[in-house]
Amino acid sequence: MTITKLDLAGLKCPLPALKTRKALKSLAAGDRLEVLCTDPLSVIDIPNLIRETGDKVEITERSDSRIVFLIEKANGPIGGTDRASSMRD
């Protein structure tokens, strides 16, 4: 298990969610992504993204100036299929 840090301070909606989605794609199951945001809308956008991807938000830290999410990468998206095996069938 590895922890990758993603500093998205200063970015506004929708960039934090888009960059978080991109970073999650490169992680293996069980890896964690620590995301630092300053955009207040990220408290809505990031959890919605995680519901879509099927990953899990482990810890959410919130202060006046920043929001930190610790996301655990799941095995894959809910309802996803293995594209390689479906292409062989």
C-alpha positions as CSV (number, residue, x, y, z in Angstrom):
1,M,0.0,0.0,0.0
2,T,1.3,3.4,-0.9
3,I,0.1,6.9,-0.2
4,T,0.2,9.5,-3.0
5,K,-0.2,13.2,-2.1
6,L,-2.1,15.5,-4.5
7,D,-1.9,19.2,-3.8
8,L,-4.8,21.0,-5.5
9,A,-4.6,24.2,-3.5
10,G,-5.9,27.2,-5.4
11,L,-7.8,25.2,-8.1
12,K,-11.5,25.9,-8.5
13,C,-14.4,23.6,-9.5
14,P,-14.3,21.3,-11.5
15,L,-10.5,20.9,-11.5
16,P,-10.1,19.3,-8.1
17,A,-12.6,16.5,-9.0
18,L,-11.1,16.0,-12.5
19,K,-7.5,15.8,-11.2
20,T,-8.5,13.5,-8.4
21,R,-10.3,11.2,-10.9
22,K,-7.2,11.1,-13.1
23,A,-4.9,10.4,-10.1
24,L,-7.1,7.5,-8.9
25,K,-6.8,5.8,-12.3
26,S,-3.1,5.3,-11.8
27,L,-3.4,3.7,-8.3
28,A,-3.5,0.0,-7.5
29,A,-6.3,-1.4,-5.3
30,G,-5.5,-0.7,-1.6
31,D,-3.4,2.4,-2.4
32,R,-4.4,5.7,-0.9
33,L,-4.6,9.2,-2.3
34,E,-4.3,12.2,0.0
35,V,-6.0,15.2,-1.7
36,L,-5.5,18.7,-0.4
37,C,-8.1,21.3,-1.7
38,T,-8.9,24.9,-0.9
39,D,-12.1,25.1,-3.0
40,P,-15.1,24.9,-0.7
41,L,-17.1,23.1,-3.4
42,S,-14.7,20.1,-3.2
43,V,-16.6,18.9,0.0
44,I,-19.4,18.2,-2.4
45,D,-17.5,17.3,-5.6
46,I,-14.9,14.8,-4.2
47,P,-17.4,12.7,-2.2
48,N,-19.7,12.5,-5.3
49,L,-16.8,11.4,-7.4
50,I,-15.9,8.7,-4.9
51,R,-19.5,7.4,-5.0
52,E,-19.2,7.1,-8.8
53,T,-15.8,5.4,-8.7
54,G,-16.6,3.0,-5.9
55,D,-13.6,4.0,-3.9
56,K,-13.7,5.0,-0.2
57,V,-13.1,8.3,1.6
58,E,-11.1,7.2,4.7
59,I,-10.6,10.6,6.4
60,T,-11.9,14.1,5.7
61,E,-10.2,17.0,7.5
62,R,-11.7,20.4,7.2
63,S,-10.4,23.8,8.4
64,D,-11.0,27.4,7.4
65,S,-8.4,27.3,4.7
66,R,-8.2,23.7,3.5
67,I,-9.9,20.4,3.1
68,V,-8.0,17.1,3.1
69,F,-9.4,13.8,1.8
70,L,-7.8,10.4,2.3
71,I,-9.2,8.1,-0.4
72,E,-8.6,4.4,-0.6
73,K,-8.6,2.9,-4.1
74,A,-11.1,0.0,-4.4
75,N,-10.7,-2.9,-6.7
76,G,-12.5,-1.1,-9.5
77,P,-15.6,0.9,-10.3
78,I,-19.0,-0.5,-9.2
79,G,-20.6,-2.3,-12.1
80,G,-17.3,-2.1,-14.1
81,T,-16.2,-4.9,-16.4
82,D,-12.8,-6.2,-17.3
83,R,-12.4,-4.8,-20.8
84,A,-9.6,-7.1,-21.8
85,S,-11.6,-10.3,-21.0
86,S,-14.7,-9.0,-22.7
87,M,-12.7,-8.3,-25.9
88,R,-11.5,-11.9,-26.0
89,D,-15.0,-13.4,-25.7
